[in-house]
Amino acid sequence: MAAKEVKFHTEAREKMLRGVNILADAVRVTLGPKGRNVVLDKSFGAPRITKDGVTVAKEIELEDKFENMGAQMVREVASKTSDVAGDGTTTATVLAQSIVLEGAKAVAAGMNPMDLKRGIDKAVDAIVAELKANARKVTRNDEIAQVGAISANGDAEIGRFLAEAMEKVGNEGVITVEEAKTAETELEVVEGMQFDRGYLSPYFITNQDKMRVELDEPYLLIHEKKLSNLQAMLPVLEAAVQSGKPLLIIAEDVEGEALATLVVNKLRGGLKVAAVKAPGFGDRRKAMLEDIAILTGGTAISEDLGIKLENVTLEMLGRAKKVVIEKENTTIVDGAGRKDEIQGRITQIKAQIEETTSDYDREKLQERLAKLAGGVAVIRVGGSTEVE
């Protein structure tokens, strides 16, 4: 084990305070609507220009181990604030610096550290209550645009795009930012639930001009296993033919005899049908199939529930106003699920988001929440150069 260097009392505090100040002073210049930008050197690619406190904090690593410990403590404040609120990281860093500096002065003057801690806790409760009393909910579109513009270094165009995206997907929706292929910035909103799986065979295509499958008021068969046995599928296929409605099959995979029969039926005009692979993997796939079932008012056919494919009836299938399937994604528009069941599922996912400790799991849960509750908006940001 490597030897440890140990410092005590004033010497230790001074070193850590120096680290706190170095990081906080680098972050604090970005504070507020008139905050300055910070340029970050990258070992590969162009330098990064940012006004985001937590991004600056994560880039700072100090050579002195004791100073670095102080910097790491403040960095943790910024990271935690980013995880919980998504913003306000610079404010949190400035507050943390002040609390540490004033606290160190009080301790050096002989104050009991535990009394100091109790005082800080009481002050925090009082200030939070006062802030909540003075807070004003943002309701109008132009107010959202103003907030967005401040976060985007005063860029009114970005603020306008953010406001438009918020208006379309709502509070529960997800807004993602991607790099555009052109110099123009554009907004794309996905209506309904979309997942990244396309048609299993190009023979399912109904719109040759757009090279996609369009099914109006289809039934949805949602199955968690592979489908290869034709005999098990026959009852549900016959029921779909008699109903006169299209059928979409979502399963782990559809292969062999089953896929060939679906293609032949489609080409002969006997049944308007399409098949796609289920989204996700493992337990996440099962959860996403449940989401689709609840959204469309159907049942996810699973051996865990003791439901066999040959016993499936039309009542167990989901319904939607429209389904559009492209080469790499499927969109279900206006599912026929009950509002209370969808709301129950949303509440359940929100609880899982609160409980999870993994950033990756939280991100995936938020994506599922958006698909059920609001929608997904993608802002494609363009610029003349990579840095821009």
C-alpha positions as CSV (number, residue, x, y, z in Angstrom):
1,M,0.0,0.0,0.0
2,A,1.3,3.5,-0.9
3,A,2.4,5.7,2.0
4,K,-0.1,8.3,3.2
5,E,0.8,11.9,3.8
6,V,-1.0,13.2,6.9
7,K,-1.7,16.8,7.9
8,F,-3.6,18.2,10.9
9,H,-5.6,21.2,12.1
10,T,-4.8,24.6,10.5
11,E,-2.3,23.3,8.0
12,A,-4.8,20.7,6.6
13,R,-7.7,23.3,6.6
14,E,-5.6,25.9,4.7
15,K,-4.6,23.4,2.0
16,M,-8.2,22.2,1.5
17,L,-9.6,25.8,1.5
18,R,-7.1,26.7,-1.2
19,G,-8.5,23.9,-3.3
20,V,-12.1,25.0,-2.6
21,N,-11.2,28.6,-3.7
22,I,-9.4,27.5,-6.9
23,L,-12.3,25.5,-8.2
24,A,-15.0,27.9,-7.0
25,D,-13.3,30.9,-8.5
26,A,-13.0,29.2,-11.8
27,V,-16.8,28.3,-11.7
28,R,-18.1,31.6,-10.2
29,V,-17.3,33.7,-13.3
30,T,-20.1,31.8,-15.1
31,L,-22.7,33.0,-12.6
32,G,-26.0,34.6,-13.8
33,P,-27.3,35.9,-17.1
34,K,-24.2,38.1,-17.6
35,G,-21.7,35.4,-16.6
36,R,-18.5,34.9,-18.6
37,N,-17.6,31.8,-20.7
38,V,-14.9,29.4,-19.7
39,V,-12.6,27.8,-22.4
40,L,-11.7,24.2,-21.6
41,D,-8.7,22.6,-23.3
42,K,-9.3,19.1,-24.7
43,S,-6.6,16.5,-25.4
44,F,-8.4,15.7,-28.6
45,G,-10.5,18.0,-30.8
46,A,-11.3,21.7,-30.5
47,P,-11.4,23.5,-27.1
48,R,-14.8,23.6,-25.5
49,I,-16.5,26.9,-24.6
50,T,-19.1,26.6,-21.8
51,K,-21.0,28.6,-19.2
52,D,-22.1,25.5,-17.3
53,G,-20.7,25.4,-13.7
54,V,-20.7,21.6,-13.3
55,T,-18.9,21.2,-16.7
56,V,-16.1,23.5,-15.5
57,A,-15.9,21.9,-12.1
58,K,-15.5,18.4,-13.6
59,E,-12.5,19.5,-15.6
60,I,-10.5,20.7,-12.6
61,E,-7.9,18.3,-11.1
62,L,-5.2,19.8,-8.8
63,E,-1.7,18.5,-8.5
64,D,-1.5,19.0,-4.7
65,K,-3.5,16.1,-3.1
66,F,-4.8,18.1,-0.2
67,E,-5.9,21.0,-2.4
68,N,-7.5,18.5,-4.7
69,M,-9.6,17.1,-1.8
70,G,-11.0,20.5,-1.2
71,A,-11.8,21.0,-4.9
72,Q,-13.4,17.5,-5.0
73,M,-15.8,18.4,-2.2
74,V,-17.1,21.4,-4.1
75,R,-17.2,19.5,-7.3
76,E,-19.5,17.0,-5.5
77,V,-21.8,19.9,-4.6
78,A,-22.1,20.9,-8.3
79,S,-22.6,17.3,-9.5
80,K,-25.3,16.6,-6.9
81,T,-27.1,19.8,-7.8
82,S,-26.9,18.9,-11.5
83,D,-28.4,15.4,-10.8
84,V,-31.2,16.7,-8.7
85,A,-32.2,20.0,-10.4
86,G,-30.3,20.0,-13.7
87,D,-29.3,23.6,-13.2
88,G,-28.1,26.1,-10.6
89,T,-24.7,24.4,-10.3
90,T,-22.8,27.7,-10.3
91,T,-25.0,29.1,-7.6
92,A,-24.6,26.0,-5.5
93,T,-20.8,26.2,-5.9
94,V,-20.7,29.9,-4.8
95,L,-22.8,29.1,-1.8
96,A,-20.7,26.1,-0.8
97,Q,-17.5,28.2,-1.1
98,S,-19.0,30.9,1.2
99,I,-20.3,28.4,3.8
100,V,-16.9,26.7,3.9
101,L,-14.9,29.9,4.2
102,E,-17.1,31.5,6.8
103,G,-17.4,28.2,8.7
104,A,-13.6,27.8,8.8
105,K,-13.3,31.4,10.2
106,A,-15.8,30.6,12.9
107,V,-14.1,27.3,13.9
108,A,-10.7,29.1,14.0
109,A,-12.2,31.7,16.3
110,G,-13.2,28.8,18.7
111,M,-16.8,28.1,17.8
112,N,-18.2,24.6,18.4
113,P,-18.4,22.9,14.9
114,M,-21.7,21.1,15.9
115,D,-23.4,24.3,16.9
116,L,-22.2,25.8,13.6
117,K,-23.7,22.9,11.7
118,R,-27.1,23.2,13.5
119,G,-27.1,26.9,12.7
120,I,-26.5,26.2,9.0
121,D,-29.3,23.7,8.9
122,K,-31.8,26.2,10.5
123,A,-30.7,28.9,8.1
124,V,-31.1,26.6,5.1
125,D,-34.7,25.7,6.2
126,A,-35.6,29.4,6.6
127,I,-34.1,30.4,3.3
128,V,-35.7,27.5,1.3
129,A,-39.1,28.4,2.8
130,E,-38.6,32.1,1.8
131,L,-37.5,31.2,-1.7
132,K,-40.5,29.0,-2.2
133,A,-42.8,31.8,-1.0
134,N,-41.2,34.2,-3.5
135,A,-41.0,31.7,-6.4
136,R,-43.2,32.4,-9.5
137,K,-44.2,29.6,-11.8
138,V,-43.2,30.0,-15.4
139,T,-46.4,29.7,-17.5
140,R,-46.1,31.7,-20.6
141,N,-44.2,30.7,-23.7
142,D,-42.2,33.9,-23.8
143,E,-41.1,33.4,-20.2
144,I,-39.8,29.9,-21.0
145,A,-38.0,31.4,-24.0
146,Q,-36.3,34.0,-21.7
147,V,-35.1,31.3,-19.3
148,G,-33.8,29.2,-22.2
149,A,-32.0,32.2,-23.7
150,I,-30.2,32.9,-20.4
151,S,-29.1,29.2,-20.2
152,A,-27.9,29.4,-23.9
153,N,-25.5,32.4,-23.3
154,G,-28.2,34.9,-24.3
155,D,-29.0,33.2,-27.6
156,A,-32.6,34.2,-28.3
157,E,-33.0,31.7,-31.1
158,I,-32.1,28.7,-28.9
159,G,-34.5,30.1,-26.3
160,R,-37.3,30.2,-28.8
161,F,-36.7,26.6,-29.9
162,L,-36.7,25.4,-26.3
163,A,-40.0,27.2,-25.6
164,E,-41.5,25.7,-28.7
165,A,-40.3,22.2,-27.7
166,M,-41.6,22.6,-24.2
167,E,-45.0,23.7,-25.5
168,K,-45.2,20.6,-27.7
169,V,-44.0,17.9,-25.3
170,G,-45.1,19.3,-21.9
171,N,-43.4,19.0,-18.5
172,E,-43.1,15.2,-18.7
173,G,-41.6,15.2,-22.2
174,V,-37.9,14.8,-23.0
175,I,-35.9,17.4,-25.0
176,T,-32.7,16.2,-26.5
177,V,-30.1,18.2,-28.4
178,E,-28.2,16.7,-31.4
179,E,-25.7,18.0,-33.9
180,A,-27.3,19.1,-37.2
181,K,-26.0,18.0,-40.5
182,T,-26.5,21.5,-41.9
183,A,-25.7,25.1,-40.6
184,E,-29.4,25.6,-39.7
185,T,-31.0,24.8,-36.3
186,E,-34.3,22.9,-36.5
187,L,-36.8,21.3,-34.2
188,E,-38.3,17.9,-34.7
189,V,-41.2,16.6,-32.4
190,V,-42.1,12.9,-32.3
191,E,-45.8,12.5,-31.6
192,G,-46.9,9.3,-29.8
193,M,-44.5,6.6,-28.7
194,Q,-41.5,6.0,-30.8
195,F,-38.9,3.2,-30.4
196,D,-35.8,2.3,-32.4
197,R,-36.9,-0.8,-34.3
198,G,-38.0,-0.9,-37.9
199,Y,-39.9,-3.3,-40.1
200,L,-38.5,-6.9,-40.3
201,S,-39.1,-7.2,-44.0
202,P,-39.4,-4.5,-46.8
203,Y,-42.3,-6.5,-48.2
204,F,-44.5,-5.0,-45.4
205,I,-44.1,-1.5,-46.9
206,T,-47.4,0.1,-47.8
207,N,-46.2,3.6,-48.8
208,Q,-43.6,3.0,-51.6
209,D,-42.9,6.8,-52.0
210,K,-41.8,7.2,-48.4
211,M,-40.6,3.6,-48.0
212,R,-42.5,3.0,-44.9
213,V,-45.4,1.0,-43.4
214,E,-48.6,2.9,-42.5
215,L,-51.3,1.1,-40.6
216,D,-54.6,2.8,-39.8
217,E,-56.4,1.7,-36.6
218,P,-54.5,-1.5,-36.3
219,Y,-54.5,-4.2,-33.7
220,L,-51.2,-4.8,-31.9
221,L,-50.0,-8.2,-30.8
222,I,-47.4,-7.7,-28.1
223,H,-45.3,-10.8,-27.4
224,E,-42.1,-11.1,-25.4
225,K,-40.7,-14.3,-27.1
226,K,-39.6,-15.2,-30.6
227,L,-42.3,-16.2,-33.0
228,S,-41.4,-19.0,-35.5
229,N,-44.3,-21.5,-35.2
230,L,-47.1,-20.7,-37.6
231,Q,-49.7,-23.0,-35.9
232,A,-49.6,-21.0,-32.7
233,M,-50.2,-17.8,-34.6
234,L,-53.1,-19.0,-36.8
235,P,-56.0,-18.2,-34.4
236,V,-55.0,-14.6,-33.9
237,L,-54.3,-14.1,-37.6
238,E,-57.7,-15.5,-38.6
239,A,-59.4,-13.2,-36.0
240,A,-57.5,-10.2,-37.4
241,V,-58.6,-11.1,-41.0
242,Q,-62.3,-11.3,-39.9
243,S,-62.1,-7.9,-38.1
244,G,-60.9,-6.3,-41.4
245,K,-58.3,-4.3,-39.4
246,P,-54.5,-4.3,-39.9
247,L,-52.3,-6.2,-37.5
248,L,-48.9,-5.1,-36.0
249,I,-46.8,-7.8,-34.3
250,I,-44.2,-6.7,-31.8
251,A,-42.0,-9.6,-30.6
252,E,-38.5,-10.5,-29.7
253,D,-38.2,-11.7,-33.3
254,V,-40.4,-13.2,-36.0
255,E,-38.6,-15.7,-38.2
256,G,-38.8,-18.7,-40.4
257,E,-42.2,-20.1,-41.3
258,A,-44.1,-17.4,-39.3
259,L,-42.3,-14.5,-41.1
260,A,-42.7,-16.1,-44.5
261,T,-46.5,-16.6,-43.9
262,L,-47.0,-13.0,-42.9
263,V,-45.2,-11.7,-46.0
264,V,-47.2,-14.0,-48.3
265,N,-50.5,-12.9,-46.6
266,K,-49.5,-9.2,-47.0
267,L,-48.5,-9.7,-50.7
268,R,-51.7,-11.5,-51.6
269,G,-53.8,-8.9,-49.8
270,G,-55.4,-11.3,-47.4
271,L,-54.2,-9.4,-44.3
272,K,-52.6,-6.0,-43.9
273,V,-49.8,-7.0,-41.5
274,A,-46.4,-5.9,-40.3
275,A,-43.9,-7.1,-37.8
276,V,-41.1,-5.4,-35.8
277,K,-38.7,-6.5,-33.1
278,A,-39.4,-5.5,-29.5
279,P,-37.3,-2.5,-28.3
280,G,-34.6,-2.8,-25.5
281,F,-32.9,-5.9,-24.0
282,G,-33.5,-8.1,-21.0
283,D,-35.7,-6.7,-18.2
284,R,-35.8,-3.3,-19.9
285,R,-37.4,-5.0,-23.0
286,K,-40.1,-6.6,-20.8
287,A,-40.8,-3.2,-19.1
288,M,-41.1,-1.4,-22.5
289,L,-43.5,-4.0,-23.8
290,E,-45.6,-3.5,-20.7
291,D,-45.5,0.3,-21.5
292,I,-46.7,-0.3,-25.0
293,A,-49.4,-2.7,-23.8
294,I,-50.7,-0.1,-21.3
295,L,-50.5,2.7,-23.9
296,T,-52.6,0.7,-26.4
297,G,-54.9,-1.0,-24.0
298,G,-53.7,-4.5,-24.7
299,T,-52.0,-7.3,-22.9
300,A,-48.3,-8.2,-23.2
301,I,-48.3,-11.9,-24.0
302,S,-45.9,-13.6,-21.7
303,E,-45.3,-17.1,-20.4
304,D,-44.9,-15.6,-17.0
305,L,-48.6,-14.8,-17.0
306,G,-49.5,-18.3,-18.3
307,I,-51.0,-16.9,-21.6
308,K,-50.3,-19.0,-24.6
309,L,-50.3,-17.5,-28.1
310,E,-52.9,-19.9,-29.4
311,N,-55.4,-18.7,-26.8
312,V,-55.0,-15.0,-27.6
313,T,-58.2,-13.2,-28.5
314,L,-58.8,-9.8,-30.2
315,E,-59.7,-8.3,-26.8
316,M,-56.2,-9.0,-25.6
317,L,-54.6,-7.0,-28.5
318,G,-53.7,-3.3,-28.2
319,R,-55.3,-0.6,-30.4
320,A,-54.0,2.6,-31.8
321,K,-55.2,5.3,-34.2
322,K,-52.2,4.9,-36.4
323,V,-48.8,3.2,-36.6
324,V,-45.9,4.3,-38.8
325,I,-42.9,2.0,-39.3
326,E,-39.8,3.1,-41.1
327,K,-36.5,1.3,-41.7
328,E,-35.1,2.0,-38.2
329,N,-38.0,3.2,-36.0
330,T,-41.7,2.6,-35.2
331,T,-44.1,5.3,-34.0
332,I,-47.4,4.4,-32.3
333,V,-49.8,7.4,-32.5
334,D,-52.8,7.8,-30.1
335,G,-52.9,4.5,-28.3
336,A,-56.3,3.3,-27.0
337,G,-55.1,2.7,-23.4
338,R,-57.2,3.9,-20.4
339,K,-56.1,7.2,-19.0
340,D,-56.0,6.0,-15.4
341,E,-53.8,3.0,-16.2
342,I,-51.4,5.1,-18.2
343,Q,-51.3,7.6,-15.3
344,G,-50.6,4.7,-12.8
345,R,-47.7,3.5,-15.0
346,I,-46.3,7.1,-15.1
347,T,-46.5,7.3,-11.3
348,Q,-44.7,4.0,-11.0
349,I,-41.9,5.1,-13.4
350,K,-41.5,8.4,-11.5
351,A,-41.0,6.5,-8.3
352,Q,-38.3,4.3,-9.9
353,I,-36.6,7.5,-11.1
354,E,-36.5,8.8,-7.5
355,E,-35.1,5.5,-6.2
356,T,-32.4,4.7,-8.7
357,T,-28.8,5.5,-8.1
358,S,-27.6,4.8,-11.6
359,D,-27.4,7.8,-14.1
360,Y,-27.8,5.4,-17.0
361,D,-31.0,3.8,-15.5
362,R,-32.4,7.2,-14.7
363,E,-31.9,8.4,-18.3
364,K,-33.6,5.2,-19.6
365,L,-36.5,5.6,-17.2
366,Q,-36.9,9.3,-18.2
367,E,-37.1,8.2,-21.8
368,R,-39.8,5.7,-21.0
369,L,-41.7,8.4,-19.0
370,A,-41.5,10.8,-21.9
371,K,-42.8,8.2,-24.4
372,L,-45.8,7.5,-22.1
373,A,-46.6,11.0,-20.8
374,G,-45.5,13.7,-23.2
375,G,-43.4,13.1,-26.2
376,V,-39.9,13.6,-27.4
377,A,-38.5,16.8,-29.0
378,V,-35.1,16.8,-30.8
379,I,-33.4,20.2,-31.3
380,R,-30.8,19.8,-34.1
381,V,-28.3,22.6,-33.6
382,G,-26.3,23.7,-36.6
383,G,-23.2,25.9,-37.0
384,S,-20.6,26.9,-39.5
385,T,-17.8,25.3,-37.5
386,E,-17.5,22.4,-34.9
387,V,-16.8,24.8,-32.0
388,E,-19.8,27.0,-32.9
